[in-house]
Amino acid sequence: MEDQNTCQHLREITEVQIGEDYVCEECIKNNGEWVHLRTCQTCGVTLCCDQSPSKHMTRHYNETHHPVVASAEPGERWLWCYPDKQFAEY
């Protein structure tokens, strides 16, 4: 990410990680359901989005402060920075 208007967190991403298994790791443990998946760019965990009942990725951000997630949805190529509320396609 080279755009001057892009936040520092997004500029620091040099290689986007996407989870290999198409599941929310927390929903699987609790028999939950998810709508879309996101992969944390700090630790690589894949969890469900805010449209999902449990909103595991936002919970993960609130607990860890890992700033950037990528969509783990097939065909989607974007990142979201939680602290700066910034979206970027890659």
C-alpha positions as CSV (number, residue, x, y, z in Angstrom):
1,M,0.0,0.0,0.0
2,E,1.8,3.1,-1.2
3,D,-1.0,5.7,-1.3
4,Q,-0.1,8.8,0.9
5,N,-3.7,8.9,2.2
6,T,-3.5,5.3,3.4
7,C,-3.0,4.9,7.2
8,Q,0.3,3.5,8.6
9,H,-1.3,0.2,9.6
10,L,-2.3,-0.5,6.0
11,R,1.0,0.7,4.5
12,E,2.8,-1.8,6.8
13,I,1.1,-4.8,5.1
14,T,3.5,-6.3,2.6
15,E,1.8,-9.7,2.1
16,V,-1.8,-10.4,2.7
17,Q,-2.7,-13.5,4.7
18,I,-5.9,-15.4,4.0
19,G,-7.0,-18.3,6.1
20,E,-6.7,-21.7,4.4
21,D,-9.8,-23.2,6.1
22,Y,-13.1,-21.5,5.2
23,V,-14.4,-21.5,8.8
24,C,-14.7,-19.2,11.8
25,E,-12.4,-20.8,14.3
26,E,-14.5,-19.6,17.3
27,C,-17.9,-20.4,15.7
28,I,-16.7,-24.0,15.1
29,K,-15.9,-24.4,18.8
30,N,-19.3,-23.2,19.8
31,N,-21.6,-24.6,17.0
32,G,-22.1,-21.1,15.8
33,E,-22.9,-19.8,12.4
34,W,-21.1,-17.0,10.3
35,V,-21.9,-14.9,7.3
36,H,-18.5,-13.8,6.1
37,L,-14.9,-14.4,7.2
38,R,-12.0,-12.1,7.9
39,T,-8.3,-12.9,8.5
40,C,-6.3,-11.0,11.0
41,Q,-3.1,-9.7,9.4
42,T,-1.2,-9.7,12.7
43,C,-1.7,-13.3,13.9
44,G,-3.5,-15.0,10.9
45,V,-6.6,-16.1,12.8
46,T,-9.8,-16.3,10.6
47,L,-13.0,-15.3,12.3
48,C,-16.5,-14.1,11.4
49,C,-17.6,-10.6,10.4
50,D,-19.9,-8.1,12.1
51,Q,-22.9,-9.3,10.0
52,S,-22.4,-12.7,11.8
53,P,-24.3,-13.2,15.1
54,S,-21.1,-13.5,17.3
55,K,-18.9,-10.8,15.5
56,H,-15.8,-12.7,16.5
57,M,-13.3,-10.6,14.5
58,T,-14.3,-7.4,16.1
59,R,-14.1,-9.1,19.5
60,H,-10.6,-10.3,18.5
61,Y,-9.6,-6.7,17.7
62,N,-11.0,-5.4,21.0
63,E,-9.1,-8.0,22.9
64,T,-5.8,-7.9,21.0
65,H,-5.7,-4.5,19.2
66,H,-4.5,-6.2,16.1
67,P,-5.3,-3.4,13.6
68,V,-5.9,-4.9,10.1
69,V,-8.1,-7.6,8.7
70,A,-8.5,-8.9,5.2
71,S,-11.6,-10.3,3.7
72,A,-11.3,-14.1,3.5
73,E,-14.2,-14.3,1.0
74,P,-13.3,-15.8,-2.4
75,G,-12.9,-13.1,-5.0
76,E,-12.7,-10.2,-2.5
77,R,-9.4,-8.4,-2.2
78,W,-9.7,-5.7,0.5
79,L,-8.3,-4.8,3.9
80,W,-9.9,-2.9,6.8
81,C,-8.0,-1.0,9.5
82,Y,-10.0,-0.9,12.8
83,P,-8.3,2.0,14.6
84,D,-8.2,4.3,11.5
85,K,-11.5,3.0,10.1
86,Q,-9.9,2.8,6.7
87,F,-10.7,0.5,3.8
88,A,-8.2,-0.4,1.0
89,E,-8.4,-2.7,-2.0
90,Y,-5.3,-4.6,-3.0
